[in-house]
Amino acid sequence: MSNAKLPQNNPYEQLSETQPLTVTVAGVTTSNAGYSGDVAVSELPLAHVGKSHGGEELSPAISWEPVAGAASYVVTCYDPDAPTLSGFWHWVVYNIPADVNELPEGAGSAGGEGLPAAAVSGYNEALGREFIGAAPPAGHGPHRYFFTVQALDTVLDLPADLTAARVHFMLREHVIARGSVVFSFEQPAN
């Protein structure tokens, strides 16, 4: 897919700068701190697309380089191109222990069996705690999916019933490193 059709905004550029974090998602690696129009965007593998769109709705395998000084990590999937004012949070997992630097494919299942014991799954936009696969409206154009890992200087002391947006608000002053891998997916008009 050509990047020419994709929006060029980076939802993370509004946040404070951090050191870059090398992240690998579904076999694609990046060492950038975010996204810009010159970053190649890969098509999201069908395994990570919603079942309603022919996918398997599995969270992808995600790994990252350990960060010195990190007390915990946060992993998210965010679609800034959803037809809402706030985008669409597909997944958030926080308080991933500092000695963990990968999540296996499927860790975002409803039971969270692939997550470390201390990790907490926040609520996605459907008010579930599992990963929601890509499922953009038909004919809405390509959507970008930012799979982001953020290293924090603390373990978040938060209630377990927070949404992804609220978790992001609470972690904003604690991020010491960030990296994203950006994928795209489009559902053609019928």
C-alpha positions in Angstrom: 0.0 0.0 0.0 1.3 3.4 -0.9 1.9 5.8 2.0 0.5 8.6 -0.3 -3.0 7.6 0.8 -2.3 7.5 4.5 -2.6 10.5 6.8 0.7 11.8 7.8 0.0 12.9 11.4 1.6 11.2 14.3 -0.6 11.0 17.3 2.5 10.6 19.5 4.3 13.8 18.4 2.1 15.8 20.8 3.7 14.0 23.7 7.1 14.9 25.2 10.1 13.5 23.4 11.7 10.4 24.7 14.6 8.2 23.7 13.8 5.9 20.8 12.9 2.3 21.5 13.5 -0.5 19.0 10.3 -2.5 18.7 9.4 -5.5 16.6 5.8 -6.4 15.8 4.7 -9.3 13.7 8.3 -9.5 12.3 8.6 -5.8 11.4 11.2 -3.8 13.3 11.5 -0.1 13.8 13.9 2.0 15.9 12.1 5.3 15.4 10.4 7.1 18.2 7.1 7.4 16.3 5.8 7.9 12.8 6.3 10.3 10.0 5.3 10.3 6.4 8.7 8.9 5.4 8.3 5.7 7.5 7.3 2.7 5.5 4.0 1.2 6.6 3.4 -2.5 6.2 0.0 -4.1 5.6 -1.4 -5.6 8.8 -1.2 -9.4 8.6 -4.7 -11.0 8.4 -4.1 -12.8 11.7 -4.4 -9.5 13.5 -7.5 -8.3 11.7 -11.0 -8.6 13.2 -13.0 -11.7 12.7 -15.7 -9.6 11.1 -13.2 -8.7 8.3 -11.9 -12.2 7.7 -9.1 -12.2 10.3 -8.2 -14.2 13.4 -8.3 -11.3 15.9 -4.9 -12.3 17.4 -2.7 -9.8 19.1 0.7 -9.9 17.3 4.0 -11.1 18.8 5.7 -7.9 20.1 9.2 -7.6 21.4 11.4 -4.6 22.3 14.9 -3.8 23.5 15.3 -3.5 27.2 15.6 0.1 28.5 18.0 1.0 31.3 16.1 2.6 34.1 12.7 1.2 33.1 10.5 0.1 36.0 7.7 -1.2 33.7 6.4 -1.2 30.1 3.1 -0.3 28.4 2.0 -1.9 25.1 -0.9 -0.4 23.1 -2.6 -0.6 19.7 -4.2 2.6 18.5 -6.1 3.6 15.3 -6.0 7.4 15.0 -8.0 7.2 11.7 -11.2 5.8 13.2 -14.2 8.0 12.4 -14.4 9.4 15.9 -13.0 12.5 17.6 -10.6 10.4 19.7 -9.5 7.6 17.4 -9.9 4.0 18.6 -7.9 2.1 21.2 -7.7 -1.6 20.3 -5.5 -2.7 23.2 -3.6 -1.5 26.3 -1.5 -3.6 28.7 0.4 -1.8 31.4 2.7 -2.7 34.4 4.6 -5.2 32.2 7.6 -6.0 34.5 10.9 -4.4 33.6 12.5 -7.8 33.0 10.0 -8.7 30.3 10.7 -7.6 26.8 8.2 -9.6 24.7 4.6 -10.7 24.4 3.7 -13.7 22.4 1.2 -13.8 19.6 -2.3 -14.1 21.2 -1.3 -12.6 24.5 -4.2 -10.2 24.1 -6.8 -12.9 24.3 -9.8 -12.4 26.5 -8.2 -14.6 29.2 -4.8 -12.9 28.9 -3.0 -16.2 29.3 0.1 -14.9 27.5 0.6 -11.9 29.7 3.0 -11.7 32.6 1.3 -12.2 36.0 1.8 -8.5 37.1 0.6 -7.0 33.8 -2.8 -5.3 33.7 -5.1 -5.1 30.7 -7.0 -1.9 30.6 -10.3 -1.4 28.7 -10.4 -1.1 25.0 -13.0 1.0 23.1 -15.5 -1.9 23.3 -15.0 -2.0 27.1 -13.3 -5.3 26.9 -9.8 -6.1 28.1 -8.8 -8.2 25.0 -7.1 -7.1 21.8 -9.6 -6.0 19.1 -8.4 -6.7 15.6 -8.6 -4.1 12.8 -12.1 -3.6 11.5 -12.4 -0.2 9.8 -15.7 0.8 8.1 -16.0 -0.3 4.5 -14.9 2.4 2.1 -13.5 4.6 4.8 -10.0 4.4 3.4 -6.8 3.0 4.9 -6.4 3.1 8.7 -3.1 3.1 10.5 -2.5 0.9 13.5 0.2 2.1 15.9 1.6 -0.7 18.0 3.5 1.2 20.6 5.8 0.2 23.5 6.6 2.7 26.1 9.1 2.3 28.9 8.2 4.0 32.2 10.2 5.1 35.2 7.6 3.7 37.5 5.0 1.0 38.0 1.6 2.6 37.6 -0.6 2.6 40.7 -4.0 2.7 39.0 -7.4 1.2 39.4 -7.9 -1.8 37.2 -11.0 -0.4 35.5 -9.4 2.3 33.4 -9.7 2.8 29.7 -6.7 3.0 27.4 -7.1 6.8 27.0 -7.1 7.3 30.8 -4.1 5.0 31.2 -2.2 7.2 28.6 -3.2 10.3 30.5 -1.8 8.9 33.7 1.5 7.6 32.3 2.4 10.8 30.3 5.0 12.1 32.9 6.7 8.7 33.3 7.7 7.8 29.7 11.5 7.4 29.2 11.5 5.6 25.9 8.9 5.0 23.1 8.8 3.1 19.8 6.0 2.3 17.4 5.5 -0.1 14.5 2.8 1.2 12.2 0.6 -1.0 10.0 -2.2 -0.2 7.7 -5.4 -2.0 6.8 -8.3 -1.0 4.5 -11.8 -2.5 4.0 -12.8 -1.7 0.4 -16.3 -0.3 -0.2 -18.9 -3.1 -1.0 
